[in-house]
Amino acid sequence: MDTMREIRSRDNPLVKSLLRLAASARERKRSAMTLLDGEHLLEAYVRSGGGEAEVVAVTGDALRRASLRRLAQTAPARRRVVLPRAVFERISQVENPAGILAMIRTPVPVPAPQRLGDAILLERIQDPGNLGSILRSAAAAGLGRVFLSRGSVLAWSPKVLRSGMGAHFALDIHEDADLAAVASQARGLRVAADPRGETDLYRIDLSGPILWLFGTEGAGLDAASAKRADVRARIPMPGQAESLNLAASVAVCLFEQVRQRNEPGARAGQITAPA
């Protein structure tokens, strides 16, 4: 086991690096690093075989908990440090931090194939909680690739990571993607979610490869992106709400795809991909 070094000063260069990463999206992009705050995220990273963390930082009181002490001692890491609680709380963005976090290199996605199967394209998503929930749904539904357009919130920000609950490590997440180029690589049906769409979601054959297109929380897909779809799907809503939260819409669409692929006869008489 590596020796844990105790750091007391908030002026320590490592502490300053951790503070910059916690506070600045620009720094996270520049350094290609991020923070995993809490036991659950660090465990998910270790289970994924994500590699060696740059730093595992823990507080002295956290080391008194057996599970946190074991994780702090065994998670693959180049350095292990013990921080005063007051210093740790300045770094952590959690209201009641568990007392353990890791600094990791942002995982690099596997290059996409020339002909894409199942994937999600997200245009200018701004809300970290929405994006984290979308990634959780994608991982739970078994979709492996997510493409984010330029202008979207950083997928590896601490808030998105917390909302994603470890889903990041089950996905290939492509940021700053050219969605037009990605959409042209689809080998199946391109389905745009649109509350004003002409086709009921439940009448579309989702048994083959599906490239899903979702737009911003407020405005949806822009006109050019919507034209790249083979079909614009609306989710039937017999109640009084005009639309669903974006993350909820994504979950409905993805799990209708799961349902069709798992229930015999669920696809009878539905709209299919163009020949």
N, C-alpha and C positions, 0 to 999 in steps of 0.2 A: 504494500500500500504506500502511496506517495505521502510524504510528510505534509501536514497542513500548516501553512504559515499564517501567523496572526498579524493582522494589519489593524492599527488603531487610528491612524490619521485619515481624515477625509481629503487631505492634500496629497495622499499617495497617488502616483501616476496611474496605477491600476484602478483605483477608486474613481479617479477623474474620467477614465475611459468608460467605466460602467455607467457613470452619471450621464455622459454624453450620449451613449447608446440608448439609455432609458428616455432621454428627453428629446432626441432629435431624429426625425425621419431621414433628414439629409445625411446625418452621420451613419445611420444604419445602411443607407444606400452606398455611401462612399466606401465604407469599410467592408461591406458584404458580411456584416455580423448582426446578430440580434441576441435578445435575452429571453431565456425560458424561466419564468418566475413561478416557482411552486413545484411541489412534489410530483403532481400528476403529469405536467408537461415534460419534466426531466425524465420521468419513468417512460413516457411514450417515446421520447427521443432514443433512450437506451434500447428499448424493445425493438425499435425500427432498424437498429444497426446503423444509426446515423453517423457513427464515427466518434472521434475524440473531441470533447468540448475543449475550448480554449481555457476556460476557467470554471470551476465550481466554487461558489461562495456560499458560506453558511454562517449562521450566528451561533454563539456559544450556547444559548438556551435551546436552539434547535437540535444541537448535538446531544442533548439529554433525552431526546425522543429516539427510540431504537430504530424506527423505520427511516427517519431522516439521517441519523448517523450512518446507517448502513449504506444508504444511497450516496451520501456525501463521500464515503470512503471507497465505494466500488464503481461508481459511474466513471467511464473512461474520460480522463481529463489530463491536460498538460500541467495545470496548476490547480491547487486546492488551497483556499484561504478561509480564514475565520474573521468575520467582521463584527464590530460592535453593533448592537441592535439599532442605535440611532443612525449610524452610517448606512446600514442595510435599508432602513426605512426611507432614507432619502433616495436610494436607487430604485426600490420597488415601487410600482404603481398600483399595488393592491392595498386596499384599506386595512386589512389585517393580514400582513404577509406571513407565510408559513416559516420563513427564515432560511430558505434555500433557493438559489437560482444558479443558472449557468449561462455563460457567454459562449455562443456557438457560431460557426461559419454558416451563413445562409445556404441551405442545400441547393445544389444546381440541378434543375430538372433534366431528365433523360430527353434527348432530342426527339421531337415528334416524327412519326413516320410520314412518308410522302402522301399516303392515303389514310386519312383519319377515320377511325371508328367513333365510338362513344366519346364525347367530350362536351365541355361547357365553355361557352364564350361569354364573357362578362364585360359590358361596356360602361366605363367611367363610374364604377361603384365607389361610393364615397363613405358609407357608414361602416366602421370597423366591426360592429356587432353583426350587421347583416352579412358581411363577407365571411366572418368566422362561422356563422350558422350555415351559410351556403356550403362552405367547405366540409362541415360535419355531415350535411345531407349527401354531398357527393361521395364522401368516403363510405357512408353507411349504405348507399345504393350501389356501390361497387364501381363507380366511374373513376377512372384513374387520372384523367387530364383536365386541367382547368386553365383557361387562357384569359388574362386580364389585359384590357386595353391600356394604352397610355392615359394618364390622368386618373387612374384608379388609386384607391388607398393602398399603401404598401401591405402586401399579404403577410409579411413577416414582422409587422409591428406588434408590440406586446399586447395591445388590446385585441387585435385579430387572433393572435395566438391563444389568448385566454378564452375567447369565444369559440375558437375551433376545437378546443379540448383535446388536442393531439391529432386531429384529422390531417393536419399539414403533412405528417410523416407517412401517410398512406397515399399521397397524391404527388403527381408531377405538376407543379404550379409554374406557369410561364407568365412572367410579368412583362409589361411594356410590349405586348404582342400586337402585331399587325393583323387585326381581326379579319380584314378583307382577304388577306393572303391565306389565313387559316381556314376561313370558310370555303375557299376554293379547293381545299384539299379533302373535303368531305367525300366519303365513299357511300354515304347513306342519305337519309332524309335530314334536311336542315329545318329545324322547327323554331320559330320565334314566338316567345310568349308575349301576348298582346291582349289586354282586356277588351280591345275593340276588334280582335281578330275575327276572321270570317268562319273559322272552323272550331267546333267543339273539341276540346282536348281528347275527350273519350271516344271520338270517332276516328282518331288517327292510329294507324298501325305503327306501334313503337317496338315491334319485335326485332327489327333490323338495327343496323348502326344509326345512332341519332346524334346529330350535332345541335345542341341546344344554344339558343341565343337569348340573352337577357340584357335589358338596358338599365339605365339609372333608376334610382328609387323613385324619383318624381316624374321625369319625362319619358321614361322607357327608352327603347331603341330609337336612334335617329333614323331619318327616312332612308338614307343610303344603306344602313345596316339591315333594316327591315326588308329591303328589296333583295337581299342576298338569301332570304329564307325561301324554301319551297312551299311552306305553309305557315300561316300565322294562327296560333292556337289561343283560344280563350278558355279560361276555367269557368265553367257554369257556376253562377252564384245566385241561388234563388232568394237569398236574404237581401237586406237593404244596403249593405256595404257596396261601394262602387268598385273596390279593388282590394287585393290582399297585399300585405307586406311582402316585399321582394323575396325575402328568405322563405316565407311560407309558400309563395308561388313556386319557387324552385323545388321545394320539398314535394309539393303536390305533383308537379310534372315528373320528377325523377321516380317517385314511388308508383305512379301510374305505369311508367315504363317497367318497373320491377314487377308489378302485378301482372301485366300482360305477358311477360316472359315466364311467369311461374304458374299461371292458371290456364289449363287446357281450354281452348275454345274462346278465350277472352278477346281474340282479335277478329272474330268473324264479321265480315261485311264492312271493315273499316277502310279509311283512306290510306293508301300506300304510297311508298316512294315512287317518283316518276321513273319510267323505264329508261 
